[in-house]
Amino acid sequence: MEGNERREYLWKLLSESREPLSGTVLAQKLNVSRQVIVQDIALLRAVNKNILSTAKGYLLYHPEPKRATRCFFVCHNTSQIEDELCSIVDHGGNILDVIVSHPIYGTISADLIIKKRSDVYDFVRKVAEKKTVPLKELTNDYHFHTVEADSEQVLDEIEEVLKEKGYLKT
């Protein structure tokens, strides 16, 4: 397979995949070395193809339309994590991160990327399985979540639910 034809096929494989494809897998599919894949990816990027290199492989970058974002200051105990996160996703929010403001270490944040109930359940399960404590434990349960949604109205609804449940702090 000639270079241009190979890169077209490589682009097709990446376009059809929703999961990252490793250089090794792509090399096997195209019957070339992994180094050739690395070079082809570089050439595709040179002509403005949005290809991300992740730890799991190559993935096309599809920027999402700009969404409304708000940071909520909340407080609750560990047994209420699932309810708090489900309250947000059930009302249309995506939880991007958790942030704590520690008196010694300053701001500490961790990406969460929780978009649906199954993500919430996975997170809660991992916390239990790993026998670890959530970041909020460092600050007596006080923490922030950055939440994105389709509109400010959706964020207002999430704020109201968090307030009704007693999680929202001012």
DSSP file (Angstrom, degrees, kcal/mol; ACC not computed):
  #  RESIDUE AA STRUCTURE BP1 BP2  ACC     N-H-->O    O-->H-N    N-H-->O    O-->H-N    TCO  KAPPA ALPHA  PHI   PSI    X-CA   Y-CA   Z-CA
    1    1 A M              0   0    0      0, 0.0     2,-0.1     0, 0.0    29,-0.0   0.000 360.0 360.0 360.0 130.2    0.0    0.0    0.0
    2    2 A E     >  -     0   0    0      1,-0.1     4,-2.8     4,-0.0     5,-0.2  -0.330 360.0-103.4 -74.9 157.3    1.4    3.4   -1.0
    3    3 A G  H  > S+     0   0    0      1,-0.2     4,-2.6     2,-0.2     5,-0.2   0.867 117.4  44.1 -52.0 -52.4    1.9    6.2    1.5
    4    4 A N  H  > S+     0   0    0      1,-0.2     4,-2.1     2,-0.2    -1,-0.2   0.907 116.1  48.3 -63.1 -41.4   -1.1    8.4    0.6
    5    5 A E  H  > S+     0   0    0      2,-0.2     4,-2.1     1,-0.2    -2,-0.2   0.907 111.7  50.2 -64.1 -42.1   -3.4    5.4    0.4
    6    6 A R  H  X S+     0   0    0     -4,-2.8     4,-2.7     1,-0.2    -2,-0.2   0.912 110.3  49.4 -63.0 -43.7   -2.1    4.1    3.7
    7    7 A R  H  X S+     0   0    0     -4,-2.6     4,-2.6     2,-0.2    -1,-0.2   0.863 109.2  52.7 -66.5 -35.1   -2.7    7.5    5.4
    8    8 A E  H  X S+     0   0    0     -4,-2.1     4,-2.1     2,-0.2    -1,-0.2   0.916 112.0  45.4 -63.3 -42.4   -6.2    7.6    4.0
    9    9 A Y  H  X S+     0   0    0     -4,-2.1     4,-2.5     2,-0.2    -2,-0.2   0.893 111.8  52.2 -67.9 -39.4   -6.9    4.2    5.5
   10   10 A L  H  X S+     0   0    0     -4,-2.7     4,-2.3     2,-0.2    -2,-0.2   0.927 110.0  48.8 -59.9 -46.1   -5.3    5.2    8.8
   11   11 A W  H  X S+     0   0    0     -4,-2.6     4,-2.5     1,-0.2    -2,-0.2   0.891 110.0  52.3 -60.9 -40.7   -7.5    8.3    8.9
   12   12 A K  H  X S+     0   0    0     -4,-2.1     4,-1.8     2,-0.2    -2,-0.2   0.923 109.1  49.5 -62.1 -45.5  -10.5    6.1    8.2
   13   13 A L  H  X S+     0   0    0     -4,-2.5     4,-0.7     1,-0.2    -2,-0.2   0.921 113.8  45.4 -60.6 -44.6   -9.7    3.7   11.0
   14   14 A L  H >< S+     0   0    0     -4,-2.3     3,-0.6     1,-0.2    46,-0.4   0.885 111.2  53.3 -66.3 -38.5   -9.3    6.6   13.5
   15   15 A S  H 3< S+     0   0    0     -4,-2.5    -1,-0.2     1,-0.2    -2,-0.2   0.827 110.3  47.2 -65.7 -32.3  -12.5    8.2   12.2
   16   16 A E  H 3< S+     0   0    0     -4,-1.8     2,-0.4    -5,-0.2    -1,-0.2   0.571  98.2  86.1 -87.2  -9.6  -14.5    5.1   12.8
   17   17 A S    <<  -     0   0    0     -4,-0.7    43,-0.3    -3,-0.6     4,-0.1  -0.763  47.3-175.1 -99.8 137.1  -13.1    4.4   16.3
   18   18 A R  S    S+     0   0    0     -2,-0.4    -1,-0.1     2,-0.1    -4,-0.0   0.513  76.5  62.7 -97.7 -10.8  -14.5    5.9   19.5
   19   19 A E  S    S-     0   0    0      1,-0.1    39,-0.1    37,-0.0    -2,-0.0  -0.810 100.1 -90.8-111.5 153.3  -11.7    4.3   21.5
   20   20 A P        -     0   0    0      0, 0.0     2,-0.5     0, 0.0    39,-0.2  -0.345  36.1-145.3 -61.1 143.0   -8.0    5.0   21.3
   21   21 A L  B     -A   58   0A   0     37,-2.6    37,-3.3    -4,-0.1    36,-0.0  -0.958  16.2-128.8-112.5 125.5   -6.1    2.7   18.8
   22   22 A S     >  -     0   0    0     -2,-0.5     4,-2.5    35,-0.3     5,-0.2  -0.310  17.3-118.7 -71.8 155.7   -2.6    1.8   19.8
   23   23 A G  H  > S+     0   0    0      1,-0.2     4,-2.5     2,-0.2     5,-0.2   0.859 115.8  54.7 -59.3 -36.2    0.3    2.3   17.4
   24   24 A T  H  > S+     0   0    0      2,-0.2     4,-2.2     1,-0.2    -1,-0.2   0.929 108.6  46.4 -64.8 -46.3    0.9   -1.5   17.5
   25   25 A V  H  > S+     0   0    0      2,-0.2     4,-2.4     1,-0.2    -2,-0.2   0.924 114.4  47.9 -62.4 -44.8   -2.7   -2.3   16.5
   26   26 A L  H  X S+     0   0    0     -4,-2.5     4,-2.1     1,-0.2    -2,-0.2   0.907 110.1  52.5 -63.1 -41.2   -2.6    0.2   13.7
   27   27 A A  H  X>S+     0   0    0     -4,-2.5     5,-2.2     1,-0.2     4,-0.9   0.906 110.4  48.2 -61.3 -41.9    0.7   -1.1   12.5
   28   28 A Q  H  <5S+     0   0    0     -4,-2.2     3,-0.4     2,-0.2    -2,-0.2   0.916 111.7  49.2 -64.7 -43.1   -0.7   -4.7   12.4
   29   29 A K  H  <5S+     0   0    0     -4,-2.4    -1,-0.2     1,-0.2    -2,-0.2   0.852 119.3  38.2 -64.7 -34.1   -3.8   -3.6   10.5
   30   30 A L  H  <5S-     0   0    0     -4,-2.1    -1,-0.2    -5,-0.2    -2,-0.2   0.454 106.6-126.2 -97.6  -1.9   -1.7   -1.6    8.0
   31   31 A N  T  <5S+     0   0    0     -4,-0.9     2,-0.3    -3,-0.4    -3,-0.2   0.905  72.1 109.2  57.8  45.7    1.1   -4.2    7.8
   32   32 A V  S   <S-     0   0    0     -5,-2.2    -1,-0.2    -6,-0.1    -2,-0.1  -0.823  74.6 -82.5-136.3 176.0    3.8   -1.7    8.6
   33   33 A S     >  -     0   0    0     -2,-0.3     4,-1.4     1,-0.1     3,-0.3  -0.391  36.7-114.4 -78.7 161.8    6.1   -0.9   11.5
   34   34 A R  H  > S+     0   0    0      1,-0.2     4,-2.2     2,-0.2     5,-0.1   0.849 117.2  60.6 -62.6 -34.1    5.0    1.1   14.5
   35   35 A Q  H  > S+     0   0    0      1,-0.2     4,-2.2     2,-0.2    -1,-0.2   0.869 100.6  53.5 -62.4 -36.8    7.5    3.8   13.4
   36   36 A V  H  > S+     0   0    0     -3,-0.3     4,-2.8     2,-0.2    -1,-0.2   0.899 107.7  51.3 -64.0 -39.5    5.7    4.2   10.1
   37   37 A I  H  X S+     0   0    0     -4,-1.4     4,-2.8     2,-0.2    -2,-0.2   0.927 108.1  51.5 -62.0 -44.7    2.5    4.8   12.0
   38   38 A V  H  X S+     0   0    0     -4,-2.2     4,-2.0     1,-0.2    -2,-0.2   0.914 112.8  45.8 -58.1 -43.9    4.2    7.5   14.1
   39   39 A Q  H  X S+     0   0    0     -4,-2.2     4,-2.2     2,-0.2    -2,-0.2   0.910 112.4  50.2 -66.5 -42.5    5.5    9.1   10.9
   40   40 A D  H  X S+     0   0    0     -4,-2.8     4,-2.5     2,-0.2    -2,-0.2   0.897 109.0  51.9 -63.7 -39.5    2.1    8.9    9.2
   41   41 A I  H  X S+     0   0    0     -4,-2.8     4,-2.5     2,-0.2    -1,-0.2   0.921 109.5  50.6 -61.0 -43.2    0.4   10.4   12.3
   42   42 A A  H  X S+     0   0    0     -4,-2.0     4,-1.8    -5,-0.2    -2,-0.2   0.901 110.8  48.7 -61.5 -41.4    2.9   13.3   12.1
   43   43 A L  H  X S+     0   0    0     -4,-2.2     4,-0.7     2,-0.2    -1,-0.2   0.890 111.1  49.8 -67.2 -38.9    2.1   13.8    8.4
   44   44 A L  H ><>S+     0   0    0     -4,-2.5     5,-1.6     1,-0.2     3,-0.9   0.904 110.4  50.3 -65.3 -40.7   -1.7   13.8    9.1
   45   45 A R  H ><5S+     0   0    0     -4,-2.5     3,-1.8     1,-0.2    -1,-0.2   0.858 101.7  63.1 -63.6 -34.3   -1.2   16.3   11.9
   46   46 A A  H 3<5S+     0   0    0     -4,-1.8    -1,-0.2     1,-0.3    -2,-0.2   0.738 102.0  50.8 -64.3 -22.1    0.8   18.5    9.5
   47   47 A V  T <<5S-     0   0    0     -3,-0.9    -1,-0.3    -4,-0.7    -2,-0.2  -0.094 130.4 -94.4-106.9  34.0   -2.3   18.8    7.4
   48   48 A N  T < 5 +     0   0    0     -3,-1.8     2,-0.5     1,-0.2    -3,-0.2   0.773  69.7 154.9  65.0  33.7   -4.5   19.9   10.3
   49   49 A K      < -     0   0    0     -5,-1.6     2,-1.5    -8,-0.1    -1,-0.2  -0.822  44.9-130.3 -88.1 128.2   -5.9   16.5   11.3
   50   50 A N        +     0   0    0     -2,-0.5    11,-2.8    11,-0.2     2,-0.5  -0.615  43.4 160.1 -83.7  87.7   -6.8   16.6   15.0
   51   51 A I  E     -B   60   0A   0     -2,-1.5     2,-0.3     9,-0.2     9,-0.2  -0.947  24.1-155.2-115.1 123.8   -5.2   13.5   16.4
   52   52 A L  E     -B   59   0A   0      7,-3.8     7,-2.0    -2,-0.5     2,-0.6  -0.736   8.5-142.9 -94.4 144.2   -4.5   13.1   20.1
   53   53 A S  E     +B   58   0A   0     -2,-0.3     2,-0.2     5,-0.2     5,-0.2  -0.944  30.6 174.1-102.9 116.2   -1.8   10.8   21.4
   54   54 A T  E >   -B   57   0A   0      3,-2.9     3,-0.9    -2,-0.6     0, 0.0  -0.662  48.8-101.2-114.7 173.2   -3.0    9.2   24.7
   55   55 A A  T 3  S+     0   0    0      1,-0.2     3,-0.1    -2,-0.2    -1,-0.0   0.755 125.3  46.8 -64.0 -23.3   -1.6    6.6   26.9
   56   56 A K  T 3  S-     0   0    0      1,-0.3     2,-0.3   -34,-0.1    -1,-0.2   0.507 124.7 -86.7 -97.7  -6.1   -4.0    4.1   25.3
   57   57 A G  E <   - B   0  54A   0     -3,-0.9    -3,-2.9   -35,-0.1    -1,-0.3  -0.917  65.8 -24.3 137.4-163.7   -3.2    5.1   21.7
   58   58 A Y  E     +AB  21  53A   0    -37,-3.3   -37,-2.6    -2,-0.3     2,-0.3  -0.648  54.1 174.0 -91.6 143.8   -4.3    7.5   19.0
   59   59 A L  E     - B   0  52A   0     -7,-2.0    -7,-3.8    -2,-0.3     2,-0.3  -0.996  33.2-112.8-149.2 141.1   -7.7    9.2   19.0
   60   60 A L  E     - B   0  51A   0    -46,-0.4     2,-0.6    -2,-0.3    -9,-0.2  -0.576  31.6-129.3 -74.7 139.2   -9.4   11.8   17.0
   61   61 A Y        -     0   0    0    -11,-2.8   -11,-0.2    -2,-0.3    -1,-0.1  -0.812  24.4-176.4 -92.5 119.1  -10.1   15.0   18.9
   62   62 A H        -     0   0    0     -2,-0.6     2,-0.0     0, 0.0    -2,-0.0  -0.873  20.1-143.5-114.5  95.3  -13.7   16.1   18.5
   63   63 A P        -     0   0    0      0, 0.0     3,-0.1     0, 0.0    -2,-0.0  -0.348  15.7-132.1 -62.1 134.4  -14.1   19.5   20.4
   64   64 A E        -     0   0    0      1,-0.1     3,-0.1    -2,-0.0     0, 0.0  -0.553  30.6 -93.5 -82.9 151.6  -17.4   19.7   22.1
   65   65 A P        -     0   0    0      0, 0.0    -1,-0.1     0, 0.0     2,-0.0  -0.276  58.2 -81.1 -59.6 151.8  -19.5   22.9   21.6
   66   66 A K        -     0   0    0     -3,-0.1     2,-0.3     1,-0.0     0, 0.0  -0.308  56.1-165.7 -57.8 131.6  -18.9   25.5   24.4
   67   67 A R        -     0   0    0     -3,-0.1    83,-0.2    84,-0.0     2,-0.2  -0.807  26.3 -95.3-119.7 160.9  -21.0   24.6   27.4
   68   68 A A  E     -C  149   0B   0     81,-1.8    81,-2.4    -2,-0.3     2,-0.4  -0.519  43.3-165.7 -73.1 141.7  -22.0   26.5   30.5
   69   69 A T  E     +C  148   0B   0     79,-0.2     2,-0.3    -2,-0.2    79,-0.2  -0.983  12.6 172.7-134.2 141.9  -19.7   25.8   33.5
   70   70 A R  E     -C  147   0B   0     77,-2.5    77,-3.1    -2,-0.4     2,-0.6  -0.996  25.7-135.1-147.7 146.7  -20.1   26.6   37.2
   71   71 A C  E     -C  146   0B   0     -2,-0.3     2,-0.4    75,-0.2    75,-0.2  -0.911  22.3-158.3-104.1 123.9  -18.1   25.7   40.3
   72   72 A F  E     -C  145   0B   0     73,-2.9    73,-2.0    -2,-0.6     2,-0.6  -0.873   9.0-146.3-105.5 132.3  -20.2   24.5   43.3
   73   73 A F  E     +C  144   0B   0     -2,-0.4    96,-3.2    96,-0.4     2,-0.3  -0.874  35.5 168.2 -95.2 117.3  -18.9   24.7   46.9
   74   74 A V  E     -CD 143 168B   0     69,-3.2    69,-2.5    -2,-0.6     2,-0.3  -0.826  25.9-165.1-132.2 164.4  -20.4   21.7   48.7
   75   75 A C  E     +C  142   0B   0     92,-2.0     2,-0.3    -2,-0.3    67,-0.2  -0.954  25.7 133.1-152.0 132.3  -20.1   19.8   51.9
   76   76 A H        -     0   0    0     65,-0.9     2,-0.1    -2,-0.3    -2,-0.0  -0.967  50.1 -91.8-166.4 166.9  -21.4   16.3   52.8
   77   77 A N    >   -     0   0    0     -2,-0.3     3,-1.6     1,-0.1     4,-0.2  -0.357  43.8-100.8 -85.2 171.8  -20.2   13.1   54.5
   78   78 A T  G >  S+     0   0    0      1,-0.3     3,-1.5     2,-0.2     4,-0.3   0.836 119.1  60.9 -63.5 -34.8  -18.7   10.2   52.6
   79   79 A S  G 3  S+     0   0    0      1,-0.3     4,-0.3     2,-0.1    -1,-0.3   0.668 102.1  55.6 -67.6 -13.7  -22.0    8.1   52.6
   80   80 A Q  G <> S+     0   0    0     -3,-1.6     4,-2.7     1,-0.2    -1,-0.3   0.397  76.7  97.2 -98.4   2.0  -23.6   11.0   50.6
   81   81 A I  H <> S+     0   0    0     -3,-1.5     4,-2.8     1,-0.2     5,-0.3   0.941  84.2  48.4 -56.1 -50.6  -21.1   11.0   47.7
   82   82 A E  H  > S+     0   0    0     -4,-0.3     4,-2.7     1,-0.2     5,-0.2   0.916 113.0  47.6 -58.9 -45.0  -23.3    8.8   45.5
   83   83 A D  H  > S+     0   0    0     -4,-0.3     4,-2.3     2,-0.2    -1,-0.2   0.920 112.8  48.9 -62.9 -43.8  -26.4   10.9   46.2
   84   84 A E  H  X S+     0   0    0     -4,-2.7     4,-1.4     2,-0.2    -2,-0.2   0.949 115.2  42.8 -61.2 -49.9  -24.6   14.2   45.5
   85   85 A L  H  X S+     0   0    0     -4,-2.8     4,-2.4     1,-0.2     5,-0.2   0.901 114.6  50.0 -66.9 -40.9  -23.0   13.1   42.3
   86   86 A C  H  X S+     0   0    0     -4,-2.7     4,-2.9    -5,-0.3     5,-0.2   0.878 105.5  58.4 -64.1 -36.6  -26.2   11.4   41.0
   87   87 A S  H  X S+     0   0    0     -4,-2.3     4,-0.6    -5,-0.2    -1,-0.2   0.873 110.2  44.2 -59.3 -36.3  -28.1   14.6   41.8
   88   88 A I  H ><>S+     0   0    0     -4,-1.4     5,-2.2    -3,-0.2     3,-0.7   0.954 117.5  40.8 -74.6 -51.0  -25.8   16.5   39.5
   89   89 A V  H ><5S+     0   0    0     -4,-2.4     3,-1.7     1,-0.2    -2,-0.2   0.858 109.6  59.5 -70.1 -33.3  -25.8   14.0   36.6
   90   90 A D  H 3<5S+     0   0    0     -4,-2.9    -1,-0.2     1,-0.3    -2,-0.2   0.761 106.1  49.8 -64.6 -23.5  -29.5   13.3   36.8
   91   91 A H  T <<5S-     0   0    0     -3,-0.7    -1,-0.3    -4,-0.6    -2,-0.2   0.241 131.3 -90.2-100.4  12.8  -30.2   17.0   36.2
   92   92 A G  T < 5S+     0   0    0     -3,-1.7    58,-0.4     1,-0.3     2,-0.3   0.612  80.9 134.4  97.4  12.4  -27.9   17.2   33.2
   93   93 A G      < -     0   0    0     -5,-2.2     2,-0.5    56,-0.1    -1,-0.3  -0.699  43.9-148.3 -98.1 149.7  -24.6   18.1   34.6
   94   94 A N  E     -E  148   0B   0     54,-2.8    54,-2.5    -2,-0.3     2,-0.8  -0.973  17.7-139.7-109.5 125.1  -21.1   16.6   33.9
   95   95 A I  E     -EF 147 114B   0     19,-2.8    19,-2.6    -2,-0.5    18,-0.3  -0.766  21.9-179.8 -88.9 112.9  -18.8   16.7   36.9
   96   96 A L  E     -     0   0B   0     50,-3.0    16,-2.7    -2,-0.8    17,-0.9   0.865  55.5 -23.3 -82.3 -37.8  -15.4   17.7   35.6
   97   97 A D  E     -EF 146 111B   0     49,-0.9    49,-0.6    14,-0.3     2,-0.4  -0.933  48.7-118.0-159.2 176.8  -13.4   17.6   38.8
   98   98 A V  E     -EF 145 110B   0     12,-2.0    12,-2.2    -2,-0.3     2,-0.4  -0.993  29.8-171.4-128.0 139.0  -13.1   17.8   42.6
   99   99 A I  E     -EF 144 109B   0     45,-2.3    45,-2.8    -2,-0.4     2,-0.4  -0.993   6.4-172.7-134.1 135.7  -11.1   20.6   44.2
  100  100 A V  E     - F   0 108B   0      8,-2.8     8,-2.7    -2,-0.4     2,-0.7  -0.957  19.8-141.2-124.7 150.6  -10.1   21.2   47.8
  101  101 A S  E     - F   0 107B   0     -2,-0.4     6,-0.2     6,-0.2    41,-0.1  -0.879  25.2-164.1-110.9  97.8   -8.4   24.2   49.4
  102  102 A H  E  >  - F   0 106B   0      4,-2.9     4,-1.6    -2,-0.7    37,-0.1  -0.622  21.6-134.8 -87.9 138.0   -6.0   22.8   51.9
  103  103 A P  T  4 S+     0   0    0      0, 0.0    -1,-0.1     0, 0.0     4,-0.1   0.754 103.5  24.4 -65.1 -23.3   -4.5   25.1   54.5
  104  104 A I  T  4 S+     0   0    0      2,-0.2    -2,-0.0     0, 0.0    -3,-0.0   0.818 130.0  37.2-104.7 -47.4   -1.0   23.8   54.0
  105  105 A Y  T  4 S-     0   0    0      1,-0.3     2,-0.2     3,-0.0    -4,-0.0   0.550  94.0-145.1 -88.1  -8.1   -0.9   22.4   50.5
  106  106 A G  E  <  +F  102   0B   0     -4,-1.6    -4,-2.9     2,-0.1     2,-0.4  -0.511  59.3   3.6  79.7-148.6   -3.1   25.0   48.8
  107  107 A T  E     -F  101   0B   0     -6,-0.2     2,-0.4    -2,-0.2    -6,-0.2  -0.594  64.1-177.4 -79.7 126.7   -5.4   24.0   46.0
  108  108 A I  E     +F  100   0B   0     -8,-2.7    -8,-2.8    -2,-0.4     2,-0.3  -0.992   7.2 175.8-122.9 129.2   -5.5   20.3   45.1
  109  109 A S  E     -F   99   0B   0     -2,-0.4     2,-0.4   -10,-0.2   -10,-0.2  -0.952  14.3-168.4-134.9 156.1   -7.7   19.1   42.3
  110  110 A A  E     -F   98   0B   0    -12,-2.2   -12,-2.0    -2,-0.3     2,-0.2  -0.995  28.1-117.1-141.8 134.9   -8.4   15.8   40.5
  111  111 A D  E     +F   97   0B   0     -2,-0.4   -14,-0.3   -14,-0.2   -15,-0.1  -0.492  33.3 169.8 -68.5 137.9  -10.2   15.2   37.2
  112  112 A L  E     -     0   0B   0    -16,-2.7   -15,-0.2    -2,-0.2   -16,-0.2   0.723  14.3-166.9-113.3 -46.3  -13.4   13.1   37.7
  113  113 A I  E     +     0   0B   0    -17,-0.9     2,-0.6   -18,-0.3   -17,-0.2   0.971  19.6 171.2  49.0  66.2  -15.2   13.3   34.3
  114  114 A I  E     +F   95   0B   0    -19,-2.6   -19,-2.8     1,-0.1    -1,-0.2  -0.932  11.6 157.0-108.3 115.7  -18.5   11.9   35.6
  115  115 A K        +     0   0    0     -2,-0.6     2,-0.3   -21,-0.2    -1,-0.1   0.617  59.2  18.9-114.2 -19.4  -21.3   12.2   33.0
  116  116 A K  S >> S-     0   0    0      1,-0.1     4,-1.6   -24,-0.0     3,-0.9  -0.931  84.0 -92.5-150.1 169.1  -23.8    9.5   33.9
  117  117 A R  H 3> S+     0   0    0     -2,-0.3     4,-2.9     1,-0.3     5,-0.2   0.862 120.4  58.2 -56.2 -39.8  -24.9    7.3   36.8
  118  118 A S  H 3> S+     0   0    0      1,-0.2     4,-2.2     2,-0.2    -1,-0.3   0.866 105.2  51.5 -62.0 -33.1  -22.7    4.4   35.7
  119  119 A D  H <> S+     0   0    0     -3,-0.9     4,-2.3     2,-0.2    -1,-0.2   0.895 109.7  50.2 -65.9 -39.6  -19.7    6.7   36.1
  120  120 A V  H  X S+     0   0    0     -4,-1.6     4,-2.7     2,-0.2     5,-0.2   0.952 111.3  47.6 -61.3 -49.4  -20.9    7.6   39.6
  121  121 A Y  H  X S+     0   0    0     -4,-2.9     4,-2.5     1,-0.2    -2,-0.2   0.887 111.1  51.3 -61.9 -39.4  -21.3    4.0   40.5
  122  122 A D  H  X S+     0   0    0     -4,-2.2     4,-2.5    -5,-0.2    -1,-0.2   0.921 111.5  48.0 -61.9 -43.8  -17.8    3.2   39.1
  123  123 A F  H  X S+     0   0    0     -4,-2.3     4,-2.3     2,-0.2    -2,-0.2   0.944 113.3  46.1 -62.3 -49.4  -16.3    6.1   41.2
  124  124 A V  H  X S+     0   0    0     -4,-2.7     4,-2.0     1,-0.2    -1,-0.2   0.896 113.0  51.0 -62.2 -40.8  -18.0    5.0   44.4
  125  125 A R  H  X S+     0   0    0     -4,-2.5     4,-3.2    -5,-0.2     5,-0.2   0.919 109.7  49.8 -62.6 -44.3  -17.0    1.4   43.8
  126  126 A K  H  X S+     0   0    0     -4,-2.5     4,-2.7     1,-0.2     6,-0.2   0.893 108.2  52.7 -63.4 -40.1  -13.3    2.3   43.2
  127  127 A V  H  <>S+     0   0    0     -4,-2.3     5,-1.6     1,-0.2     4,-0.4   0.926 115.2  42.1 -60.1 -43.4  -13.2    4.4   46.4
  128  128 A A  H ><5S+     0   0    0     -4,-2.0     3,-0.7    -5,-0.2    -2,-0.2   0.931 116.0  47.6 -69.4 -45.7  -14.6    1.4   48.4
  129  129 A E  H 3<5S+     0   0    0     -4,-3.2    -2,-0.2     1,-0.2    -3,-0.2   0.894 113.6  46.3 -63.9 -41.4  -12.4   -1.2   46.6
  130  130 A K  T 3<5S-     0   0    0     -4,-2.7    -1,-0.2    -5,-0.2    -2,-0.2   0.562 101.6-135.0 -79.6  -7.1   -9.2    0.8   47.0
  131  131 A K  T < 5 +     0   0    0     -3,-0.7     2,-0.2    -4,-0.4    -3,-0.2   0.922  58.0 138.6  51.2  47.4   -9.9    1.5   50.6
  132  132 A T      < -     0   0    0     -5,-1.6    -1,-0.2    -6,-0.2    -2,-0.1  -0.648  52.7-117.9-113.5 171.6   -9.0    5.1   50.0
  133  133 A V        -     0   0    0     -2,-0.2     5,-0.0    -3,-0.1    -5,-0.0  -0.906  28.4-113.4-112.6 143.4  -10.4    8.4   51.2
  134  134 A P    >   -     0   0    0      0, 0.0     3,-2.0     0, 0.0     4,-0.3  -0.287  32.4-107.1 -66.9 157.9  -11.8   11.1   48.9
  135  135 A L  G >  S+     0   0    0      1,-0.3     3,-2.4     2,-0.2     4,-0.4   0.834 115.0  71.5 -54.8 -34.5  -10.0   14.4   48.7
  136  136 A K  G > >S+     0   0    0      1,-0.3     5,-2.6     2,-0.2     3,-1.3   0.734  82.7  71.9 -57.7 -22.0  -12.9   16.1   50.7
  137  137 A E  G X 5S+     0   0    0     -3,-2.0     3,-0.9     1,-0.3    -1,-0.3   0.769  88.5  62.7 -64.6 -24.7  -11.6   14.2   53.7
  138  138 A L  G < 5S+     0   0    0     -3,-2.4    -1,-0.3    -4,-0.3    -2,-0.2   0.705 110.2  38.1 -71.5 -19.0   -8.6   16.5   53.8
  139  139 A T  G X 5S-     0   0    0     -3,-1.3     3,-1.8    -4,-0.4    -1,-0.2  -0.134 122.3 -92.6-128.4  37.3  -10.8   19.5   54.4
  140  140 A N  T < 5S-     0   0    0     -3,-0.9    -3,-0.2     1,-0.3     3,-0.1   0.872  86.8 -53.4  53.8  41.5  -13.5   18.2   56.7
  141  141 A D  T 3 <S+     0   0    0     -5,-2.6   -65,-0.9     1,-0.3     2,-0.4   0.315 105.6 128.8  79.8  -5.2  -15.9   17.3   53.8
  142  142 A Y  E <   +C   75   0B   0     -3,-1.8     2,-0.3    -6,-0.3    -1,-0.3  -0.669  29.5 137.5 -82.4 133.6  -15.8   20.8   52.2
  143  143 A H  E     -C   74   0B   0    -69,-2.5   -69,-3.2    -2,-0.4     2,-0.3  -0.970  42.7-118.5-162.9 172.9  -14.9   20.7   48.5
  144  144 A F  E     -CE  73  99B   0    -45,-2.8   -45,-2.3    -2,-0.3     2,-0.4  -0.891  13.9-160.9-120.0 150.8  -15.7   22.2   45.1
  145  145 A H  E     -CE  72  98B   0    -73,-2.0   -73,-2.9    -2,-0.3     2,-0.6  -0.999  13.3-144.0-127.8 131.5  -16.9   20.6   41.9
  146  146 A T  E     -CE  71  97B   0    -49,-0.6   -50,-3.0    -2,-0.4   -49,-0.9  -0.851  27.9-172.4 -88.3 125.9  -16.7   22.1   38.5
  147  147 A V  E     -CE  70  95B   0    -77,-3.1   -77,-2.5    -2,-0.6     2,-0.3  -0.958  11.2-161.6-124.1 136.6  -19.8   21.2   36.6
  148  148 A E  E     +CE  69  94B   0    -54,-2.5   -54,-2.8    -2,-0.4     2,-0.3  -0.887  16.0 165.0-115.5 152.4  -20.7   21.7   32.9
  149  149 A A  E     -C   68   0B   0    -81,-2.4   -81,-1.8    -2,-0.3   -56,-0.1  -0.931  50.5 -95.8-153.6 173.0  -24.1   21.6   31.3
  150  150 A D  S    S+     0   0    0    -58,-0.4     2,-0.3    -2,-0.3   -81,-0.1   0.747 101.3   4.1 -69.1 -23.5  -25.9   22.6   28.2
  151  151 A S     >  -     0   0    0    -83,-0.1     4,-1.6     1,-0.1     5,-0.1  -0.978  69.8-108.3-155.8 165.2  -27.1   25.9   29.7
  152  152 A E  H  > S+     0   0    0     -2,-0.3     4,-2.5     1,-0.2     5,-0.2   0.832 117.2  61.8 -64.2 -33.4  -27.1   28.2   32.7
  153  153 A Q  H  > S+     0   0    0      2,-0.2     4,-2.1     1,-0.2    -1,-0.2   0.906 102.5  49.4 -61.0 -42.1  -30.7   27.2   33.4
  154  154 A V  H  > S+     0   0    0      1,-0.2     4,-2.3     2,-0.2    -1,-0.2   0.914 110.9  50.1 -63.3 -42.2  -29.5   23.5   33.9
  155  155 A L  H  X S+     0   0    0     -4,-1.6     4,-2.6     1,-0.2    -2,-0.2   0.875 108.0  53.7 -63.9 -36.7  -26.8   24.7   36.2
  156  156 A D  H  X S+     0   0    0     -4,-2.5     4,-2.2     2,-0.2    -1,-0.2   0.908 108.6  49.5 -61.8 -41.7  -29.4   26.8   38.1
  157  157 A E  H  X S+     0   0    0     -4,-2.1     4,-2.2     2,-0.2    -2,-0.2   0.907 111.1  48.9 -64.0 -42.6  -31.5   23.6   38.5
  158  158 A I  H  X S+     0   0    0     -4,-2.3     4,-2.6     1,-0.2     5,-0.2   0.921 110.2  51.7 -62.5 -43.9  -28.5   21.7   39.8
  159  159 A E  H  X S+     0   0    0     -4,-2.6     4,-2.2     1,-0.2    -2,-0.2   0.914 109.4  50.2 -58.6 -43.5  -27.7   24.5   42.2
  160  160 A E  H  X S+     0   0    0     -4,-2.2     4,-2.7     2,-0.2    -1,-0.2   0.906 110.8  48.5 -63.0 -43.0  -31.3   24.4   43.5
  161  161 A V  H  X S+     0   0    0     -4,-2.2     4,-2.0     2,-0.2     6,-0.2   0.924 111.9  48.7 -63.9 -44.8  -31.2   20.6   44.0
  162  162 A L  H  <>S+     0   0    0     -4,-2.6     5,-2.0     1,-0.2     6,-1.4   0.874 112.7  49.1 -62.8 -36.5  -27.9   20.8   45.9
  163  163 A K  H ><5S+     0   0    0     -4,-2.2     3,-1.2    -5,-0.2    -2,-0.2   0.927 109.5  51.2 -67.5 -45.3  -29.3   23.6   48.1
  164  164 A E  H 3<5S+     0   0    0     -4,-2.7    -2,-0.2     1,-0.3    -1,-0.2   0.852 110.6  49.2 -60.5 -36.0  -32.5   21.6   48.8
  165  165 A K  T 3<5S-     0   0    0     -4,-2.0    -1,-0.3    -5,-0.2    -2,-0.2   0.515 114.8-117.1 -83.7  -4.9  -30.4   18.5   49.9
  166  166 A G  T < 5S+     0   0    0     -3,-1.2    -3,-0.2    -4,-0.4    -2,-0.1   0.601  85.7 112.0  81.8  11.4  -28.2   20.7   52.1
  167  167 A Y      < +     0   0    0     -5,-2.0   -92,-2.0    -6,-0.2     2,-0.2   0.809  51.6  89.2 -84.7 -31.4  -25.0   20.0   50.2
  168  168 A L  B     -D   74   0B   0     -6,-1.4     2,-0.3   -94,-0.2   -94,-0.2  -0.484  56.9-170.7 -76.4 133.3  -24.5   23.5   48.8
  169  169 A K              0   0    0    -96,-3.2   -96,-0.4    -2,-0.2    -2,-0.0  -0.823 360.0 360.0-118.3 159.5  -22.5   26.0   50.9
  170  170 A T              0   0    0     -2,-0.3    -1,-0.1   -98,-0.1   -96,-0.1   0.401 360.0 360.0-118.0 360.0  -21.9   29.7   50.4
